[in-house]
Amino acid sequence: MIPGRATPTQVQEAMSKLGITANRVPTAEDVERLKVNRILALLKPEYKTSSKLNSLKDVQQRRTMAQSLLNNYGVKLDDITIEIDDLGNMKFMLPRTMVEKIVEESQVGGFRHSMSTLNLGSPQNYVDLILDGNLYSSTSRFSRGKNILGMSTARDLKTGGGDYVFLSPFRKGDWIDYNRHSATIFFKPETLLRRTDWYAWRSDKYGVINPKEVFAHFDSADAIDMANWIKELQSADGGGELMIQHALSFDDAEFIYVPEVWRDEILTLLRVRGKRTIGGRPIEEVIVAGKVGTN
């Protein structure tokens, strides 16, 4: 992990560990500018300054706005840390105190992902998925040589949503409404919302971000600009969707629902492969019996 206010030496050491070379090592100011842009994209995507793009005044105004947004949660830019995932992607992470406040204000219970059962036709398929370690977006799967399609992969790739994992939020206590369905994964909000590489719509838009596709799917009123956003998603009559980039670790899953008739075999196959815990919890606690079929 790269600290919030990383020194050039710390950045260089992190790059070396990843085998990355560059003509110059990014400075602390470079890293901070990336943070500022990430925070603005998440919390105030419509924000623009009146100054020339990338001018000193523009940079200062953007920093001031980003910090003012974080002030609402008692957080400083230096509190934003950087982590590198197993695909080599840089992730800006919000502090836990900020996320805990968001979760409390929004009363979000978590997020669920509905998997395509087209690729889960046997206990072994579930085992292979879990042993892979992550739930990948379509493009991340393809880059790993896995030609596995999701529910609407072709459309998602066209809209620009193919680089994201699709999730639906649910209120605290409401998860039981969905526990009959297999091929569903529930993720903890405290971990997921630390990330800043997500966006959301109030209804199913195939994760559209491609400018050429945007107006074919929604008008600007559909865009959701953190606690209030989550509240809006939860109240969207089940249609709200949140897209998070690249992948989600199964270690962050609260429950993985599998067909009841296959659960024992799945657990046995995992034990044979040496897999006994997920996210530090026994696999028997995470892998739960659900109803056979799709959501």
Backbone bond lengths (Angstrom), bond angles and torsions (degrees), N, CA, C in turn:
res aa  C-N    CA-C-N  psi(-1)  N-CA   C-N-CA  omega(-1)  CA-C   N-CA-C  phi
1 M - - - 1.464 - - 1.521 109.31 -
2 I 1.326 117.27 139.34 1.459 122.69 177.21 1.527 108.27 -96.42
3 P 1.333 118.43 125.52 1.469 120.72 -177.76 1.516 112.55 -59.56
4 G 1.327 114.76 164.17 1.453 120.06 -178.36 1.512 113.41 -58.20
5 R 1.316 118.03 -45.57 1.463 122.04 179.44 1.531 107.64 -112.31
6 A 1.315 115.95 72.34 1.464 121.28 -173.16 1.524 111.15 -72.18
7 T 1.324 115.90 142.94 1.453 121.86 174.27 1.525 108.49 -85.34
8 P 1.345 118.20 159.84 1.469 119.92 177.03 1.527 112.34 -54.30
9 T 1.338 116.80 -36.17 1.468 120.20 179.51 1.526 110.73 -64.40
10 Q 1.341 117.03 -43.38 1.460 120.58 179.21 1.529 111.47 -64.33
11 V 1.342 116.26 -39.90 1.466 120.32 178.12 1.524 109.95 -64.96
12 Q 1.346 116.41 -43.48 1.458 120.20 -179.35 1.530 111.31 -64.09
13 E 1.331 116.61 -40.09 1.465 120.18 178.73 1.530 110.50 -63.32
14 A 1.344 116.41 -41.30 1.463 119.82 178.92 1.524 111.07 -65.00
15 M 1.333 117.15 -40.13 1.459 121.05 178.45 1.520 110.97 -64.64
16 S 1.337 116.20 -40.42 1.467 120.18 -179.65 1.521 111.35 -63.23
17 K 1.334 117.00 -40.96 1.461 121.09 179.34 1.523 111.18 -61.88
18 L 1.349 115.93 -30.76 1.458 120.73 -179.70 1.518 112.65 -90.63
19 G 1.341 116.63 -1.18 1.455 120.50 -179.78 1.505 113.58 73.86
20 I 1.345 117.06 26.47 1.458 121.84 -177.27 1.522 110.17 -98.01
21 T 1.323 116.96 131.70 1.464 121.73 174.75 1.520 108.57 -116.80
22 A 1.328 116.46 152.27 1.464 120.74 -179.13 1.518 109.05 -152.48
23 N 1.345 115.02 158.21 1.465 119.54 178.90 1.515 111.49 -65.00
24 R 1.322 115.78 -30.01 1.461 119.86 174.58 1.513 108.97 -147.91
25 V 1.316 115.75 152.16 1.458 120.70 179.73 1.531 108.71 -80.95
26 P 1.323 117.79 132.63 1.468 119.22 177.28 1.526 111.29 -57.20
27 T 1.314 116.17 139.76 1.459 121.11 178.83 1.521 110.18 -87.39
28 A 1.323 115.52 170.55 1.464 120.13 176.39 1.521 110.29 -60.67
29 E 1.338 116.14 -33.25 1.461 120.16 178.98 1.531 111.25 -68.16
30 D 1.339 116.04 -37.73 1.468 119.56 176.58 1.521 110.56 -60.89
31 V 1.333 115.29 -46.47 1.455 120.66 -178.35 1.523 110.26 -64.02
32 E 1.340 116.54 -41.31 1.458 119.73 -179.96 1.518 111.00 -63.98
33 R 1.326 117.01 -38.30 1.463 119.41 179.63 1.527 110.56 -63.52
34 L 1.325 116.61 -38.99 1.464 120.20 175.81 1.522 110.81 -61.79
35 K 1.332 116.06 -40.60 1.468 120.48 178.59 1.520 110.60 -62.59
36 V 1.307 115.35 -46.14 1.465 120.49 -179.05 1.526 110.28 -57.98
37 N 1.327 115.96 -48.24 1.460 119.60 -179.54 1.522 111.99 -62.69
38 R 1.346 116.55 -36.65 1.466 120.70 179.93 1.524 110.91 -68.09
39 I 1.333 117.18 -42.12 1.466 121.24 179.90 1.523 110.85 -66.17
40 L 1.322 116.80 -42.20 1.458 119.88 178.87 1.529 110.88 -65.90
41 A 1.321 117.63 -40.25 1.457 120.76 179.32 1.522 110.96 -62.64
42 L 1.334 116.51 -32.61 1.460 120.70 -178.44 1.522 112.47 -83.43
43 L 1.329 116.78 -47.55 1.455 120.88 -170.77 1.532 114.94 -97.32
44 K 1.322 117.12 -22.81 1.469 119.22 -179.58 1.532 109.25 -151.12
45 P 1.333 116.68 67.86 1.471 120.65 -172.91 1.520 114.66 -63.15
46 E 1.309 116.97 -21.66 1.465 119.32 -178.05 1.525 112.89 -84.81
47 Y 1.354 117.89 -3.74 1.461 121.60 -172.20 1.528 111.83 -68.30
48 K 1.329 115.99 133.03 1.459 123.25 172.29 1.528 107.86 -141.07
49 T 1.337 116.16 143.13 1.459 119.27 176.84 1.528 108.39 -89.98
50 S 1.315 114.45 167.89 1.465 119.48 178.82 1.526 111.28 -90.32
51 S 1.331 116.39 2.20 1.461 120.95 -176.86 1.521 111.43 -96.33
52 K 1.314 116.33 165.99 1.451 121.87 178.54 1.522 109.35 -61.68
53 L 1.321 115.54 133.57 1.460 121.11 -177.55 1.521 111.19 -54.48
54 N 1.332 115.53 129.64 1.468 124.60 177.49 1.527 113.76 70.40
55 S 1.321 116.72 7.31 1.462 118.47 172.32 1.523 108.78 -72.03
56 L 1.336 117.38 164.52 1.458 120.87 -179.14 1.525 110.91 -57.82
57 K 1.320 117.05 -40.89 1.455 120.67 -179.85 1.526 110.62 -66.42
58 D 1.315 117.17 -41.15 1.462 121.71 178.25 1.525 110.27 -60.70
59 V 1.323 116.72 -45.39 1.468 121.48 179.77 1.527 110.02 -61.65
60 Q 1.333 116.99 -43.46 1.461 121.12 -178.95 1.530 111.37 -65.92
61 Q 1.334 116.09 -42.96 1.461 119.69 -179.65 1.534 111.41 -65.32
62 R 1.323 116.57 -39.44 1.457 120.24 179.09 1.526 110.42 -66.24
63 R 1.335 116.77 -39.78 1.461 120.07 178.29 1.525 110.88 -63.52
64 T 1.326 115.77 -43.01 1.464 120.43 -179.79 1.529 110.93 -62.00
65 M 1.323 117.03 -42.48 1.453 120.59 179.75 1.531 110.96 -66.24
66 A 1.333 117.22 -43.80 1.468 120.79 179.50 1.518 110.55 -59.94
67 Q 1.334 116.78 -43.16 1.460 119.92 -179.08 1.529 111.20 -68.46
68 S 1.323 116.97 -36.09 1.466 119.31 179.23 1.532 110.58 -65.52
69 L 1.317 117.43 -34.78 1.465 120.82 177.09 1.523 110.83 -67.82
70 L 1.321 116.56 -39.19 1.467 121.02 179.29 1.523 111.53 -71.74
71 N 1.331 116.59 -26.94 1.475 120.14 179.08 1.524 111.96 -58.82
72 N 1.326 116.48 -28.43 1.467 120.21 179.17 1.524 111.77 -62.62
73 Y 1.330 116.21 -20.19 1.461 121.06 -179.14 1.525 112.04 -114.39
74 G 1.345 116.88 9.46 1.457 120.58 179.54 1.518 112.65 66.85
75 V 1.331 116.03 35.11 1.467 121.60 -175.24 1.523 110.19 -121.67
76 K 1.342 116.13 147.53 1.455 122.13 175.92 1.526 109.64 -110.19
77 L 1.322 116.24 159.04 1.458 120.29 177.28 1.526 111.36 -56.26
78 D 1.335 116.08 -36.43 1.462 119.64 179.73 1.522 112.55 -65.00
79 D 1.348 117.66 -16.20 1.467 121.03 179.32 1.528 111.46 -80.40
80 I 1.325 117.21 -14.28 1.459 121.50 177.78 1.524 108.20 -78.31
81 T 1.326 117.10 121.09 1.464 120.90 -179.24 1.527 110.64 -104.61
82 I 1.322 115.25 169.76 1.458 120.98 -178.85 1.522 109.12 -123.50
83 E 1.323 115.97 132.08 1.458 121.45 175.10 1.520 109.06 -125.29
84 I 1.322 116.07 154.13 1.459 122.22 177.45 1.524 108.14 -111.68
85 D 1.347 117.19 123.54 1.460 118.65 -178.89 1.528 110.44 -82.90
86 D 1.334 116.84 179.71 1.466 119.59 -174.16 1.522 112.91 -74.54
87 L 1.339 117.37 -4.13 1.454 120.94 173.08 1.521 111.79 -96.65
88 G 1.353 115.70 0.29 1.458 120.45 -179.34 1.511 113.96 85.48
89 N 1.339 117.63 11.99 1.463 121.48 -179.92 1.524 110.86 -85.89
90 M 1.325 116.00 138.46 1.456 121.33 177.94 1.525 109.56 -84.61
91 K 1.339 116.33 128.36 1.452 121.71 -178.03 1.529 110.12 -120.91
92 F 1.327 116.58 127.93 1.461 121.38 174.92 1.524 107.98 -89.46
93 M 1.325 116.21 125.60 1.461 121.81 -172.27 1.535 111.42 -113.95
94 L 1.346 115.49 129.31 1.459 120.96 176.26 1.528 109.71 -75.32
95 P 1.335 118.40 150.88 1.471 120.41 176.97 1.529 110.79 -67.07
96 R 1.331 116.11 150.32 1.461 121.32 -176.50 1.528 112.04 -61.11
97 T 1.333 116.97 -34.49 1.470 119.56 -178.76 1.523 111.45 -61.71
98 M 1.322 116.23 -37.42 1.462 120.73 179.25 1.527 110.48 -68.06
99 V 1.320 116.22 -44.07 1.458 120.62 -178.35 1.524 111.06 -67.63
100 E 1.327 117.44 -38.80 1.463 120.89 177.85 1.529 110.59 -59.92
101 K 1.327 116.14 -38.08 1.462 120.35 178.39 1.525 110.91 -67.15
102 I 1.326 116.49 -41.16 1.459 121.28 179.35 1.521 110.79 -63.83
103 V 1.329 116.08 -43.72 1.463 121.16 -179.66 1.529 110.34 -63.31
104 E 1.329 116.39 -41.40 1.463 120.41 -179.67 1.525 111.09 -66.99
105 E 1.328 116.87 -42.93 1.467 120.31 -178.55 1.524 112.03 -68.85
106 S 1.319 116.15 -38.60 1.464 119.63 -175.19 1.517 113.06 -86.85
107 Q 1.365 116.69 -18.73 1.472 122.14 -176.49 1.525 111.92 58.90
108 V 1.336 116.23 29.27 1.455 119.80 177.57 1.528 109.08 -73.46
109 G 1.334 116.14 132.81 1.462 120.54 -179.23 1.513 112.84 -88.74
110 G 1.327 116.69 -22.70 1.451 121.12 -179.22 1.511 110.66 155.60
111 F 1.315 115.25 -168.18 1.458 121.84 -178.80 1.525 109.23 -133.53
112 R 1.310 115.81 141.89 1.464 119.61 -179.46 1.523 110.51 -117.96
113 H 1.314 114.72 145.82 1.460 121.52 175.97 1.515 108.50 -121.30
114 S 1.311 116.33 128.21 1.468 121.75 178.69 1.519 108.96 -97.99
115 M 1.328 116.55 116.95 1.460 121.23 -178.33 1.522 110.72 -86.31
116 S 1.309 116.16 150.67 1.453 120.95 175.06 1.520 109.17 -73.48
117 T 1.322 116.64 123.12 1.465 120.41 -179.33 1.530 112.13 -76.80
118 L 1.347 116.71 -3.89 1.461 119.90 177.36 1.522 111.02 -61.87
119 N 1.339 115.64 -28.62 1.457 120.43 -176.91 1.524 112.29 -105.70
120 L 1.323 117.25 10.32 1.458 121.19 -176.37 1.521 110.56 -126.02
121 G 1.316 115.77 48.94 1.459 120.24 -173.54 1.502 115.95 -85.83
122 S 1.336 117.70 7.77 1.464 119.96 179.36 1.520 109.11 -157.11
123 P 1.339 117.85 160.80 1.467 120.68 176.44 1.527 112.00 -57.32
124 Q 1.330 116.93 -36.57 1.461 120.22 -179.21 1.528 111.81 -62.96
125 N 1.334 116.73 -35.03 1.461 119.73 178.01 1.528 111.37 -62.30
126 Y 1.334 116.74 -41.26 1.469 120.54 176.61 1.525 110.59 -63.84
127 V 1.328 116.26 -41.70 1.469 121.11 -179.69 1.526 110.31 -62.29
128 D 1.332 116.87 -46.63 1.466 120.87 179.38 1.524 110.87 -60.10
129 L 1.333 115.85 -41.33 1.465 120.68 179.67 1.523 110.78 -61.12
130 I 1.322 116.97 -47.87 1.465 121.67 -177.36 1.521 111.31 -67.09
131 L 1.330 117.10 -40.39 1.464 120.66 -179.07 1.516 112.21 -68.92
132 D 1.323 116.73 -20.11 1.461 120.36 177.01 1.525 111.05 -65.01
133 G 1.335 116.62 -23.19 1.460 120.80 174.22 1.505 116.10 92.97
134 N 1.329 117.00 -30.59 1.464 121.18 -176.83 1.516 111.38 -133.31
135 L 1.312 115.27 153.93 1.457 122.75 168.30 1.525 105.67 -95.22
136 Y 1.329 117.14 110.75 1.459 121.32 -170.68 1.528 112.47 -97.94
137 S 1.331 114.82 152.18 1.461 120.43 169.60 1.525 108.57 -71.01
138 S 1.318 116.48 169.30 1.464 120.06 -178.81 1.526 111.61 -59.56
139 T 1.328 117.79 -48.92 1.467 119.81 -177.67 1.521 111.64 -66.66
140 S 1.333 117.90 -34.11 1.462 120.31 177.65 1.524 110.76 -68.24
141 R 1.330 116.82 -37.27 1.472 119.42 175.24 1.516 110.81 -62.98
142 F 1.336 115.84 -47.05 1.461 119.91 -178.01 1.525 111.34 -62.03
143 S 1.347 116.74 -39.61 1.469 119.84 -179.14 1.525 111.60 -67.36
144 R 1.336 116.49 -18.41 1.462 121.43 177.26 1.529 111.66 -96.63
145 G 1.326 116.16 9.57 1.454 120.46 177.25 1.511 114.46 79.27
146 K 1.334 117.11 18.17 1.465 121.02 -178.96 1.528 108.88 -107.32
147 N 1.316 116.19 102.23 1.465 121.58 -178.27 1.519 109.89 -85.56
148 I 1.332 115.15 68.59 1.461 122.04 -177.54 1.527 108.83 -115.14
149 L 1.314 116.78 125.23 1.458 121.18 -177.87 1.521 111.14 -90.82
150 G 1.324 115.92 149.42 1.450 121.85 175.10 1.513 109.96 -98.01
151 M 1.347 115.64 -159.38 1.464 119.78 -175.76 1.528 112.50 -68.37
152 S 1.323 117.08 -36.94 1.471 120.19 -178.40 1.522 109.62 -144.14
153 T 1.330 116.66 47.51 1.466 121.31 -173.56 1.525 112.60 -57.50
154 A 1.312 117.85 -47.33 1.458 120.66 -176.81 1.527 111.14 -58.97
155 R 1.334 116.46 -44.05 1.467 120.33 179.84 1.528 110.91 -69.01
156 D 1.345 116.43 -40.16 1.460 120.51 -179.54 1.524 111.29 -62.82
157 L 1.322 116.69 -38.33 1.464 120.04 178.68 1.527 110.77 -65.01
158 K 1.306 116.62 -37.25 1.465 120.92 -179.57 1.522 111.37 -69.60
159 T 1.324 116.93 -38.33 1.470 120.44 -178.20 1.525 112.90 -79.90
160 G 1.345 117.37 -14.06 1.457 120.69 -175.69 1.514 112.83 98.05
161 G 1.344 116.96 -2.81 1.461 120.23 -178.92 1.518 113.91 -85.06
162 G 1.332 118.10 -0.83 1.454 121.30 -176.25 1.507 114.52 -67.78
163 D 1.329 117.60 -14.77 1.463 121.52 179.23 1.524 111.46 -91.93
164 Y 1.344 116.71 11.43 1.459 120.62 -174.15 1.527 111.77 -129.25
165 V 1.338 115.16 152.47 1.454 122.74 172.57 1.528 107.38 -94.60
166 F 1.316 117.55 130.59 1.460 122.23 -174.89 1.534 110.73 -92.32
167 L 1.333 115.27 135.24 1.465 121.25 -177.93 1.523 110.57 -136.81
168 S 1.326 115.24 154.67 1.469 121.31 173.27 1.519 108.51 -122.34
169 P 1.346 118.42 134.93 1.466 120.57 179.99 1.521 111.85 -83.27
170 F 1.317 116.31 157.64 1.464 120.46 172.71 1.519 108.91 -143.48
171 R 1.342 116.05 153.09 1.457 121.62 -177.48 1.521 111.30 -75.53
172 K 1.325 115.46 158.70 1.461 120.22 175.94 1.527 109.31 -57.59
173 G 1.337 115.52 131.34 1.452 120.65 178.96 1.515 113.84 90.41
174 D 1.355 117.08 -14.76 1.458 119.60 -176.26 1.513 113.77 -88.82
175 W 1.347 117.91 -9.09 1.465 119.41 -176.11 1.525 112.03 -59.28
176 I 1.319 116.72 -27.73 1.467 119.40 -177.75 1.528 111.57 -63.71
177 D 1.337 116.76 -22.27 1.458 120.15 178.84 1.526 112.11 -64.35
178 Y 1.340 115.78 -22.06 1.458 119.15 -174.41 1.527 112.79 -107.97
179 N 1.342 117.97 -1.83 1.452 118.94 -167.96 1.528 114.01 -72.83
180 R 1.338 118.13 -0.24 1.463 119.94 177.12 1.527 111.74 -81.96
181 H 1.324 117.31 -13.05 1.455 120.36 -170.62 1.528 112.54 -98.56
182 S 1.327 115.57 128.30 1.457 119.11 172.16 1.525 108.75 -80.27
183 A 1.332 116.12 176.24 1.469 122.05 -178.81 1.525 111.53 59.87
184 T 1.330 116.71 31.76 1.465 121.87 177.07 1.524 109.22 -126.43
185 I 1.323 116.16 137.06 1.458 121.40 178.24 1.525 108.70 -120.20
186 F 1.330 116.59 133.13 1.453 121.70 177.14 1.521 109.41 -106.91
187 F 1.329 116.23 131.48 1.464 121.63 -179.19 1.526 110.96 -113.53
188 K 1.331 115.76 146.23 1.452 122.34 179.85 1.529 109.86 -73.27
189 P 1.320 118.17 132.50 1.462 119.67 -178.38 1.525 112.69 -69.05
190 E 1.351 117.54 -32.59 1.465 120.50 -176.16 1.519 112.13 -61.89
191 T 1.319 116.97 -31.21 1.462 120.29 179.38 1.517 111.40 -87.88
192 L 1.302 116.33 -45.69 1.460 120.45 -176.13 1.527 111.98 -62.83
193 L 1.329 116.97 -43.42 1.471 120.02 -174.80 1.525 113.49 -76.94
194 R 1.340 117.58 -2.88 1.468 118.53 171.72 1.529 110.22 -69.22
195 R 1.303 115.83 -25.89 1.458 119.86 -179.37 1.527 110.90 -76.60
196 T 1.322 115.19 155.78 1.461 119.73 -178.84 1.527 112.04 -117.01
197 D 1.329 117.15 3.13 1.461 120.20 -176.12 1.522 111.23 -95.95
198 W 1.333 116.31 55.35 1.453 120.09 177.86 1.529 110.41 -139.38
199 Y 1.313 114.48 161.92 1.466 121.52 173.20 1.523 106.66 -145.93
200 A 1.313 117.60 173.36 1.465 119.20 -173.24 1.523 111.53 -151.27
201 W 1.344 114.62 154.19 1.463 122.63 172.10 1.526 108.60 -128.64
202 R 1.337 115.11 156.71 1.464 119.59 -179.36 1.521 112.65 -76.25
203 S 1.320 117.84 -15.22 1.461 120.73 179.55 1.525 109.26 -146.16
204 D 1.313 117.45 173.81 1.457 122.03 -175.51 1.526 110.11 -70.68
205 K 1.338 115.78 111.16 1.466 121.63 179.23 1.524 111.73 -121.56
206 Y 1.324 116.76 19.53 1.463 121.83 -177.34 1.531 111.31 58.81
207 G 1.335 117.01 26.79 1.457 121.11 178.15 1.510 113.50 64.13
208 V 1.322 116.95 30.35 1.457 120.85 -170.25 1.539 112.98 -61.30
209 I 1.343 115.53 128.73 1.465 122.66 170.76 1.522 110.54 -138.99
210 N 1.313 117.46 -9.35 1.459 121.98 177.92 1.534 108.33 -68.29
211 P 1.347 117.66 117.97 1.474 120.13 -177.09 1.524 113.38 -54.36
212 K 1.327 117.40 -32.20 1.461 120.12 -179.08 1.525 112.14 -72.77
213 E 1.329 116.26 -17.20 1.459 120.55 -177.22 1.526 113.08 -106.03
214 V 1.326 116.84 -17.67 1.457 121.84 -170.56 1.523 112.95 -52.28
215 F 1.307 117.36 -53.59 1.463 119.75 -171.33 1.522 113.08 -75.25
216 A 1.320 115.82 -7.20 1.463 118.39 174.81 1.522 110.69 -82.43
217 H 1.323 116.68 -9.22 1.465 119.70 -172.90 1.532 114.50 -121.16
218 F 1.319 118.63 -28.52 1.459 118.08 -176.53 1.517 110.63 -162.52
219 D 1.322 116.47 164.22 1.455 119.61 170.57 1.524 107.77 -104.25
220 S 1.318 117.22 175.86 1.460 120.92 -172.71 1.521 112.84 -62.88
221 A 1.308 118.23 -21.61 1.462 121.39 -179.17 1.519 111.94 -68.33
222 D 1.324 117.20 -16.26 1.452 120.35 179.83 1.527 112.74 -80.99
223 A 1.319 117.37 -17.84 1.462 119.86 -177.09 1.532 110.75 -70.54
224 I 1.316 116.25 139.48 1.468 121.46 179.30 1.517 109.47 -107.71
225 D 1.243 115.99 117.19 1.468 121.20 178.69 1.512 109.39 -92.18
226 M 5.492 174.05 152.64 1.372 109.03 -91.16 1.535 103.05 -109.99
227 A 1.329 123.40 -55.55 1.450 118.41 -174.88 1.533 110.58 -65.01
228 N 1.332 117.35 -42.64 1.456 120.22 -179.51 1.520 111.54 -66.76
229 W 1.323 117.52 -34.24 1.460 120.59 177.48 1.514 109.63 -60.92
230 I 1.327 115.03 -46.72 1.460 119.66 -177.38 1.523 109.89 -64.24
231 K 1.330 116.85 -38.75 1.463 120.41 177.45 1.522 110.37 -60.48
232 E 1.340 116.21 -43.21 1.456 120.15 -179.84 1.525 111.24 -63.90
233 L 1.316 116.10 -40.82 1.457 119.70 178.77 1.524 111.11 -61.11
234 Q 1.333 115.63 -41.55 1.457 120.01 -177.91 1.524 112.14 -68.25
235 S 1.315 116.27 -26.39 1.468 120.12 -176.97 1.522 112.49 -95.94
236 A 1.340 115.44 13.01 1.465 119.05 -175.26 1.523 112.50 -90.07
237 D 1.337 116.39 31.02 1.470 121.81 176.77 1.522 112.35 53.78
238 G 1.338 115.33 39.02 1.458 120.16 176.87 1.513 113.70 79.85
239 G 1.331 117.63 -2.39 1.463 119.97 -176.71 1.511 114.67 -94.25
240 G 1.332 117.46 -11.40 1.456 119.91 -178.72 1.521 111.34 -64.76
241 E 1.330 116.94 140.80 1.456 120.29 179.75 1.525 110.09 -136.19
242 L 1.323 114.67 144.47 1.461 122.40 177.76 1.517 107.74 -123.37
243 M 1.335 116.54 130.34 1.458 122.23 -178.14 1.522 109.38 -110.84
244 I 1.346 116.82 124.54 1.456 121.49 -179.74 1.524 108.95 -119.09
245 Q 1.323 116.49 137.25 1.461 120.88 -165.04 1.532 114.41 -76.08
246 H 1.302 115.08 143.85 1.469 126.62 169.76 1.527 114.88 72.72
247 A 1.330 117.98 -67.80 1.472 119.05 -171.69 1.517 111.27 -166.40
248 L 1.341 114.48 161.37 1.463 122.84 172.02 1.517 108.36 -129.04
249 S 1.332 116.68 135.16 1.459 120.62 -179.66 1.523 110.81 -77.35
250 F 1.342 116.51 137.42 1.460 119.86 175.17 1.529 111.24 -64.84
251 D 1.337 117.43 -18.41 1.465 120.51 176.50 1.526 111.09 -63.30
252 D 1.327 116.79 -21.20 1.464 121.05 179.60 1.527 112.58 -93.49
253 A 1.333 116.68 1.30 1.465 120.50 -178.94 1.527 110.62 -77.15
254 E 1.318 115.62 136.81 1.462 121.48 174.21 1.526 109.64 -80.88
255 F 1.340 115.30 -47.61 1.456 121.22 178.46 1.527 109.59 -143.21
256 I 1.325 115.71 146.25 1.463 122.79 170.70 1.522 106.74 -121.19
257 Y 1.335 116.64 112.71 1.460 120.35 -176.86 1.524 110.58 -89.86
258 V 1.314 116.30 129.56 1.462 123.30 -179.38 1.529 108.13 -127.54
259 P 1.346 117.85 160.70 1.470 118.91 177.54 1.528 111.20 -57.17
260 E 1.314 115.98 134.54 1.469 120.92 -176.94 1.525 112.06 -56.01
261 V 1.351 116.85 -38.94 1.465 120.36 -176.53 1.527 112.28 -70.12
262 W 1.336 117.01 -15.15 1.467 120.89 -178.55 1.519 113.21 -106.59
263 R 1.323 118.36 -10.21 1.469 120.07 -170.78 1.524 112.37 -56.81
264 D 1.313 118.24 -49.26 1.469 120.57 -177.47 1.524 111.40 -60.53
265 E 1.322 116.64 -41.06 1.465 119.76 -179.86 1.527 110.95 -67.39
266 I 1.329 116.10 -40.03 1.468 120.10 177.88 1.527 110.63 -60.73
267 L 1.325 116.27 -45.41 1.469 120.36 178.95 1.528 111.07 -62.28
268 T 1.328 116.33 -41.81 1.473 120.23 179.61 1.522 111.12 -63.26
269 L 1.336 116.76 -44.93 1.461 120.67 -179.95 1.524 111.55 -63.72
270 L 1.325 117.03 -37.00 1.459 120.66 177.87 1.528 110.76 -66.21
271 R 1.316 116.75 -41.95 1.466 120.00 179.37 1.525 110.37 -63.37
272 V 1.325 116.45 -40.38 1.471 120.72 178.66 1.530 110.37 -60.09
273 R 1.331 116.13 -35.10 1.470 121.01 179.29 1.515 112.27 -84.84
274 G 1.341 117.16 4.94 1.457 121.01 176.82 1.509 114.92 84.73
275 K 1.330 117.22 9.65 1.464 121.83 -179.33 1.526 109.39 -94.30
276 R 1.327 116.66 109.68 1.470 120.13 -177.58 1.524 113.06 -120.77
277 T 1.325 116.88 -12.19 1.462 120.20 178.46 1.529 110.09 -136.84
278 I 1.320 115.56 154.63 1.464 123.10 172.36 1.526 106.71 -132.40
279 G 1.305 116.40 116.93 1.460 119.70 -177.83 1.511 112.89 62.41
280 G 1.345 116.97 30.27 1.461 120.90 179.06 1.509 114.48 83.51
281 R 1.331 118.18 -0.24 1.461 122.81 179.17 1.518 110.15 -108.84
282 P 1.338 119.01 150.31 1.470 120.79 177.90 1.526 110.74 -58.76
283 I 1.329 116.75 141.13 1.463 119.84 -179.19 1.529 111.23 -59.66
284 E 1.338 117.37 -29.37 1.459 120.73 179.19 1.528 112.22 -65.04
285 E 1.316 115.84 -24.43 1.465 121.02 -179.73 1.521 111.77 -84.51
286 V 1.333 116.39 -31.63 1.463 120.83 -176.54 1.522 112.24 -87.64
287 I 1.324 116.58 -40.14 1.466 121.14 -176.79 1.533 109.03 -88.40
288 V 1.325 115.32 112.73 1.464 121.64 -170.69 1.525 110.10 -116.46
289 A 1.327 115.38 146.30 1.470 120.92 178.69 1.521 110.41 -72.89
290 G 1.319 116.22 133.88 1.453 121.30 177.32 1.510 110.69 -131.75
291 K 1.297 115.96 -176.50 1.453 122.14 -179.57 1.522 109.83 -79.11
292 V 1.325 118.38 138.12 1.456 121.97 178.43 1.525 108.37 -67.59
293 G 1.326 116.32 135.84 1.455 120.05 177.29 1.498 111.31 124.40
294 T 1.295 116.57 -174.51 1.454 122.70 -177.77 1.509 109.89 -95.90
295 N 1.327 115.83 170.45 1.464 120.94 177.88 1.510 110.70 -77.94
